[in-house]
Amino acid sequence: MWEGRFKSQGLLDGKALAACMAYVDLNPIRSRMAETPETSDHTSIQQRIRYHTETSNLDLNAVRQQSQNLLPFAGNPRLHMPDGLPFKYTDYLELIEWTGRILRDDKKGAIPATTADILSRMNIDSKHWVYLTQDFENPF
């Protein structure tokens, strides 16, 4: 009776991995159990955001400054890539934010349009963020 409900699906590339991660991280929002990723209990996105806000790490994409409890985001795929997810953490945050704001007819919830952007919610000053992303070699 339950067998048809559960499936095993291979994730064969970075796009499939990102889509699966986003699907799982957005489940509490789509079911109206939470309004934002940082309030989505029992998700990896909540744990990652909480780690950042508690440690006040400035370089979200640095593998060494990410939570040690989860596989880190290692950046874009390249030769001699360190162990980790094959995209940048900041790209994943933007993907979650953008996808979570999309209203879907087949789902109950979405991140409300009136909710501040994710950088503001994480207390990251947008001017400082732009500086870090454009001149990241200088402060580090």
C-alpha angles and dihedrals in degrees: 000000000000095000096087093054098061125061138177114226125182115228101216103176144016093269092056091046093050092047092051093046092049091048092054095041092050097046094096090050094047090050092046093243088122138015100211138025092251091057094046101111119218096016129122091231090059091049092049093049092045090051091052095047093046095048097035092221111181100199104061092178097055108107091214091056097053128093112285091212094070134047104269127236104252099187133246117347113270143147112291091016116179118240111280147080112322099241140056120275092229090054089052092050090053091047091052092046094048095043093044092056093056113104114224126195091216095052132063101219148040136167103281116252089231092060115108117250118273095255090058092046090052090050093244112148107232093219091052090045092054090049092050094048095047100038102024094145094063104060093040 
